[in-house]
Amino acid sequence: MRLLHTSDWHLGRSFHGVGMLESQRLFVDQLEKTVREENVDVVLIAGDVYDRALPAVDVVELFNEALERITVAGAQAVISSGNHDSAVRLGFGGKLIERGGVHLRTRIEDIGRPALFRVDDEVEVAVYGLPYLEPRMVADELGCDGATHTAVTSAALERVRDDLGRRRKRNTVHSVVMAHTFASGGVGSDSERELSMGGLGVVPLNLFEDFDYVALGHLHGQQQLHERIRYSGSPLAYSFSEARQSKGAWLIDLAADGVGEVRPVRWTPQRHLAILRGPIDELIASPQHVEAEGAWCHVTLTDNERPQHAMERLRARFPGTLVLAFEPSSRGPGEERTYSERIAQAVDDSAICCGFLEHVRQRSANAEEAALFAETIDAVRAAESGA
């Protein structure tokens, strides 16, 4: 049996104001291709199917299409809800569509009810999907003494162990647990929503160590925390902090004797991400940035003064520039002044206006602008004298 571990699809998300639905359609194409070419039996989606609790109609249609293509390709799917999903909406019609090979795990009462798959006549695989567990909302229902991520996860896994123990008395059962959480040792990205403040949402890794495979979701970087405990990461980059991450999933082979080979799958995005830094003239002219011409770009300009029409000039070469920052690399003596210092050092009203202009746009007034300030101030004074 072969599983494909995915998570954090975030269907409907935008990237710095740019809609990503076409990029997500391309991901679905690659997902279906992987299912067919690798003979995948079960696709796991460990939470955050959608980016928001109320996804748009075209986003829901894309997910519906993805499930249809997965099942037509010959695989089943097990889906648990994440912190971005509405568990109630995602789980609607779960018992009905399970007949079609799509197993939804979005309710607390279903934590101990696995999706079951046969390896052979004597061995089966039990996939337990833990929905995202918001401690304050589920602690009482799970019988926890405290409302923490560790407490509710531990209680949920006890339900899994209880069911698994009963099944193993009758048969050989290999266990797979899906959980949407921040496990100890994981490396986060800027695009993830914090589960709690001050690190209180981090769940100890040893809670999961007695299961055959743990398919984690929430962190967007593909990573291995333990031989059998892994994050698939998101299929697409959702922040520039993910620019150096490889995106994809994990293929897990399960045989009668347990988990065998686990290997990565790589998916190619519609556009790569590029992070550029330097003076604007150098960035525009340098041949080493050719690959960034077709990428989404985060550009930091290091010119001592903010260049005029910077975004327009950059987009002439890098049309995918989405973020523009300005960090002067160096300034001469006396040039690094606060706004109050500029005002205190001004010798006349025109210099005050020029200082304000420099403060708000990080570029000194040119001769034409300084002359216009002086002319305007003289005109105002003349009008006041005439009055």
N, C-alpha and C positions, 0 to 999 in steps of 0.2 A: 504494500500500500504506500502511496506517495501523497504527502500533504504539501500544500503551499501556504506558508505563513505570511500574511500581509496585515497591515493595519493603517489607520490614519489616512484614509483616502481624502477626507475633507472636501467632499464634492460640494461645489458651489462657492468655494473660496476665491477671493481675488488676491492679486499680488501687487501691492502698491497702486491700487486703483485699476489694475488691468484684470479683466475677467479671465478665468483659467479653464472655462468649460471645454474649449477646444483641446487644450493640453490634456485635460482629464479624459476626453474621448480617445485621444491617442494612447493614453495609459491603458484604457479598457481594451483597445486593440491588442496591445502588447501582452496584457494579462491573458486574453483568450488564446493568443498564439502560444504562450507558455504552457497553458493548460493542455492544449492539443499536442504540442511537440514533446512535452515531458510526461505525457500520460498521467496527469495529476488526477487523483481520486477525490480529494477534498481540499477546498479552498477555505482557509481560516481568515476571518477579518476581525481583528482584535480591537474593535472600538473606533469611534470617530469616523463613521461612514460619511456623515454629513458634517459641514462646518458650522451649522447652526440648527437650533431646535425646530425652526420653521423653514425648511428649505423651499426654494422656488419650484414651480411646476416642472420646468425643464431639467432641473437637478434631480428631482425624483424620477423623472422619465429616464435619465441616464443610468441611475442605479438599477431601475427595473430592467433596462436593456442589458446591463452588465450581468445581472443574475440570470437572465434568459440565456445569454451567450455562454456563461459558465456551465449551466446545466445541459444545454444542447451539445457542448463540447465533451460531455461525458462525466463531469465532476459534480459533486454536491458541495454545499457551502454551509459553514457554521459561522454565525455572526453574533457578536456581543456588542452592547452599546458602550459608547465612550462618554466623556464629560461634555462633549459638544453636541451629542445626540439628545433628542427627546426619546427616552426609553419607551414611553407609552406609544408614541407615533411609529417609531422604528419597529416595535414589536407587534403592531396591529396585524391581525390575521395570521399570527405565527403558527398556530396549530393546523390551520388549513394549508398553508403553503409548505409545511413540513412534508406533506405528501409528495410534493414536487421536488424534494431534495434540498430545500433551503431551511436550515435549522436556526431559528432566532432565539437568543438567550439574552433577554432584557429585563427579566423579573427576578426578584429575590427568591420567590418560591421555586424557580427553575434551576437554582445553583446546583442542587444535588441531582438534577436530571440530565444525564449526558446524552449527546448524540452518539449513537453506537454504529460502528462499522466493522465488518468481518474481514480479518486477515485470512483465516481459513476456518474449517469446521470447529476447531478447538480454541482459536485465539480471536479476540476482538479488541478493538480500540475504542476507548470511551473518551470523548471530547467534552470537557466541562467548560462552559462559557460563563465567566463572571462578568456581569455588567459593571459599569463604573459605579463604585460605592461611595457616595457622599456621606461621610461619617455622621453628620448631624441628622441626616434624613433616615438612615438605615440602622443606626446603632441599637435602638430599642427592638426593632424587628429581628435583629440577629442575636439579641440577648447579650450585648456587650456591656461591660462595666463603664468603659470610657468611649467617647466619641472621637476616636483617632483613626487614621488610615490603617495603622498596624492592627488595631483591635478589630476593626470590621473585616479586614482581609483575612486575619487569622480565624475569625468565626466562620467566614464563608468557606474557607478551605477545610475546616472541620466537617462541614456538611458534605464536601466533596469526598473526604477520606472515609466518612461513614458509609456513603453509598458505594465507594470503590471497594471497601472492605467486604461488604455483603456480596458484591459481584465476584470477587476473587475467591470466595468460598465455593463457588459453583464452576468457575471457568478461569482460564488465563486471560487477564485483561491488562493491556498497556494503557497508561493514563496520559492524556494531554490536557493541560489547563490553559485557558485563555484568560488574560487579565489586563485591564486597562489601568495602569498605575505607574508610579515613579518608584522603581526598585533601586535599592542601594547599589551604587557603583555605576549607574547609568549617567550618560553625558547628555545634557539638554541642549536645546536650540532656542533662538529668540522667538520662534513662531508658536511655541507651545504655551498654552494657558496654565498658569501656576495652579497647582491643586491645593496649596496652602502656603502660608507665609513662614519664613524662618526654618525651612527644612523639615517641618513637622509632617509633611505629606510623604516623606521617604519611607518605604516599606523594607524591612530587613530581607535580604536575599534568602536567608535560611528557611523562611516560611515555605519556599517552593522546592527545596532541594530533594524531596522524596518522590517527585513525579517524574515520569519518563521524559516528557518534554513540556516546557512552559513557553507559550507564545504570548509575548508581552506587546502591548500597545501603549501609546501616549508620547514617548520620545521619538523624535523624527529622524534620528540618525540610526542607521543599521548597525547593530552592535551585539557582541556576545559577552554576557556577564558570567556565564558558566557554560560548560560544554552542552548542557541541555536547557539553558535559560537564555533566551535571546529576544532582542527587539528587532522587528523587521524594518522599522523606520517607515516614513511616509514614502509613497511611490513617486512623489514630486517634491521639489524644494519649495518651501513656503516662506523662507526668509533668506536674506543674503548671508546669514550666519551658516547656512547649509551649502554654500557655494562649493566647498571642497568635499562634500559627501557624495558617495556613490549611492544611487537610489535603486531599489529593487525589493527583493523578498528572499525568503529561505525555502529551499526544497528539503523536505525531511522524508527519508525512507524508513518505513516501519516494516519489520518482518516478524515472524513468529517468535524470535528470540529478543525482540525489542527494537530500539532505535538504532538505525545503522548510520549511513552517511547523511550529513547535513551540509548543504552547499548553497552558496549565494546565487541568486538570479539578478542580473543587471538589466535595467530598463533605460532607454535613451529618451531624454526629455525633448519636447518640441523646441525649446530654447535653453541653452546653458546659461549660467550666471557668471558674471565677470565683475571683479572688484578692481577698480583702477585708481591710481593715486599719482599725483604729480602736477607740475605746471600745465596750464591748458594748452599752450602752444606745443609743448613736448608730447602730450597725449594725442593731439590731433595729427601730429606729423610722424610719430614713431611707427616704424613698420612692425614692431613686436606685438602690437595690439590688434592685428588683423582678425584674429579669432573673435575678439570682442565686438566686432562690427555686426554680428548676427545674434548677440546675446542680450539678455537683460542686464543692465549695467548699474552699478553703484559707484559713483565717481566722487573722489575727494580731491579738490583743487588745493594746491599748496602755494599758489602765487601770493606774494606779499600783500597785494590788493585784489579785491574781488574783481575779476574780469567783467567787462560789459558784455551783455547778451550771452552769458556763459552757456546756458542750457541750449539755446538755438545753435550755437557754434558746435557744441559737443554732439548734438543730435544730427548734425550734418554728416558726421562720420559714424557715430554710434546711435542710430535711431531708437534703440531700445534702452536709452538712459532713463531710468525711473527715479533715482535718488541722487541728489547733488548736495555735497557738503563742502565746507570751506574751512581749511585749517592752515593758515599761513605757516610756512616752514621756518621763517626767520624774519626779524625786523631789525632795522638799524637802531642805534642808540637813541632813546627818547621817543621812538615811534610807538612803543607798546604803552599806550596811555588809556586810562579809564575815561569814561564820559565826563565825570566830574573834573578830571584833570584837564580835559580839553576845554571845558567851559571856564575853568579858573585861569587858564593861560590865554584865553582869547583877548585880543587887544581892542576889538570893536564888535559891533552887532553883526557885521558880515562874517567875522571869524566865528562867532557863536553859531550862526546858521550853517557854516561850512563844517564845524565840529559835529553838529547834530547829524548832518548828512553822512559824514564819515562813520558815525556811530551806528546808524541804522542799516547802512548798506556795505560797510566795511571796505569802502573805497573813498579816497579823498576827492574833494570837489576839483574839477578841472578848471582851467582859466575861464572858459565860457560860463560855467555854472557860478563861479565866484563873482564874475562881473554881473551876472543877472541878479544875484543876491544884493550886491552893492547898489545896482540901479533901482531895484525894488524898494530897498530901505530908504534911498534918497527920495524916491517918489512919495513914499508914505510920510516922510518928514516934511516934504514940501507941502503936501496936502494938509497936514496938521498946522503948519505955520500959516497957511492961507485961511484956515478956519478961524 
